[in-house]
Amino acid sequence: MATIDLRTYCFLDSLQPQVCSFIATSARGFLPITHDASLWVEIRPGIAINRVTDIAVKRTQVAPAIQVVERVNGLLEVHHKSQGEVLEAGRQILEFLGRKESERLKPTILSSEIITHVDDYQAMIINRTRFGSMILAGQTLYILECDPAGYVALAANEAEKASQITLVDLTPFGAVGRMYLAGTESEIEEAAKAVQKALSTIDGREAKSGPT
């Protein structure tokens, strides 16, 4: 087997309602329900994610909601009501890859921006391309970009745990991960703090400067 680079390895202990609903809106696989445990794995080369999915679903009872094969990277999300079952899927995946969890890349925040009192026109533009809830004129907008992309799922889940935000959009694959949240200024500030804290606790290899 060719060397596989472990980029994202991210366990979510309990999918929050909006994150779970977003997956159900945008994913093509077998959909989770609120409070399922969830595992996100991103590797390179992308085509190898097919084999990773094979390992996870044959050796455990997890179900895959997302499998994305990109030109460079591949992303898999699996879930189950039992945290133990999801953790076992992760153990099996790491064993197959010949990797330890600590060999994943650490997330790097590339952009973290708060825009207060969003204008009607900007709200319209955002709402035309979002897969989550709508942002309303006058609300505060939080935009996050992180690398590797898969960690944006953890960011969204922890933000929802910490604050009464609205999840507008989420892109957990690609060159970078992107997240759009809306709410009051105080709600967004609280969510941003939770995001920073969650991503800073992920150990692993240091990423090279810029998107990898």
N, C-alpha and C positions, 0 to 999 in steps of 0.2 A: 504494500500500500504506500502510495506517495505521501510525503509529509503533509499533514493537514494543520493549518494554523487555527488555533482556537481564539476567536476574537471576542465574542460575547458569550458569557455563561451567567445566566441571571435567573434566580429563583424568586418568584412572587408568592408569598405565603397565602394570600387571600385576594382574589381579583375583586376590585371595587366595582360598584354597579355601572358607572359610566364607562370605565375601561372595558368591562365585560361586554357591555352593549355595543361599544365601538367595534370590538372584535367580531361580534355577531353581524354587524352592518357591513364590514369590509372584508372579512375572511371568506375563503371558499371551502374550508374544511369542515370538521366536526366541532360544533360551537360549544363553548363553555357556558356555565351558569354562574351567577354571582357567588363569590366566596370559594370557588374552585381554586386549588393551588395551580400554579402555572410555571413552566420553565421555558426560557428563551435561549436558544443556542445559535450563534452565528459563526460560520467557519469560512475558510478560504483554502482550496478552490470551491466555488459555489456548487458545482455539480455533485460533490461528495455529500451534500446534505440529503440526497436521496438514500444513501446507505445509512446515514445517521437516523433518519426516520424509520427505516427498516428495523434497525436495532431496537429503537424505543418501543415501537408498537408490537413487536414480536415477543419481547422479553418482559413487558409489563402491560398493565391495563390502561395506560394513558391513551388519550385521543389527540390527534393533531388538528389544530385549527388553521395554522398558517405554515405553508412551505413555499418559500420564494427562492428560485434559482436565478441569480443574476449573472452577468458576464464575469464578475470577479468573486463575489461573496454569495453565500447561501444562508438562509435564515429558517429556523424551525421553532414553532411554538407547540408545546404539548401541555395537556392539563388533565386533572382528575380531582374528584372531591377529596381524596386522601392525599395529604401532604407527603406521607411516606411513600406512596406509589410514585409520585412525581420525583421525589428525591432519588428513588431507586432507578427511575428512568435516566436521571442525570448521571448516576453512578455507572450505569451500563454504557452510556454514551462516552463518558470520560475514559472508561476502560478500553472501549473500542478505539478511541482516538489515541490512546497511550499518553494521555495528558492528565495533569492535576488541575483542580479548580484554580489554584494560584497561578497557573500558566496562562490564564486568559489575559486579555488586554484590560488595563484600567481605563475607565471612561474619561474622556477629556471634554470639558465644556468649551465649545467653540464660540457660542454666542448665547447670551442670556440677557434679554431686553424686556423692559416694561414700558408700555405706551399707555398713558392715562387718557381718559375721555376720548375714546375712539370716535372719529368722525363718521357720519352716516355713509359717506361714499366708500370709505375704507372698509367699513363693516360689510357693505354690499359685495365688494371684491372678495373678501375672505369667505363669505358665505356661499359664493358661487362654486367654490372648489373644495369645500370641507365635507368630511364624511361623518362628523359628529354633530353636536348641537350648534345653533346659531349664536354668533356674537351680536349683541345689540348696541346700537349707537349710544355713546356715553359710558359704556363699560370700560374697564381697564383690561388690556391685552398683555399676556405674557408669552414670549416666543423663546424657545430653547432649541439650540442645535448641539448635538453631541456626537462623538466618535469613540467607539464604533456605534452604529445606528441602533442596534438592538437594545441598548441600555435606556433608550427613551421610554420603553414600556415600564420599566421600574420607576422612572421619573414621574410618569403620569399617575401610576398607581399610588405612589407615596404622596403626591400632591393632593389627590382626591381623599386620601386618609386624613390629611392634615387640615384641609380647608374646604369650604362650600363653593368650590370653583365649578365652572362649566367647561367640559372637555370639548373643544371645537374641532381639533384635528390632530392626527398622530401618524407619523411615518417612521416605522421601526426598521426600515431596510433602505438600502441605497448607499451612496457615498457618505452621507451623514444622516443621523436621526433628527426628526423635527417634531416639535410639539407646540400647539397653540391652545392656550387656556384663556378664559374670560371670567370676569367677576368684578367685585368692588376692588378698590385700590388696596384695602386692608386684607381682603381674601387672597388677592394675588401675591402680595408681599409675604404672607404666611406660606402660601404654596411654594414660592420661590425658595424660601428658607428650607423647606422640607426637601425640595429637589436637590439643593446644594448638599445638604447633609447626607441624603441617601447615596448620591453618586460618589461622595468623598469617602464613604465607608467600603467601597469595592476595592479589594486588593488585587494585585496582578502585575503584569509586565507594564512598563512605561511605554506608551505609544510614541511613535515618531511625531515630530511637529507637523501640524496640518492633517487633513483627512487622510486616512490610510486605506 
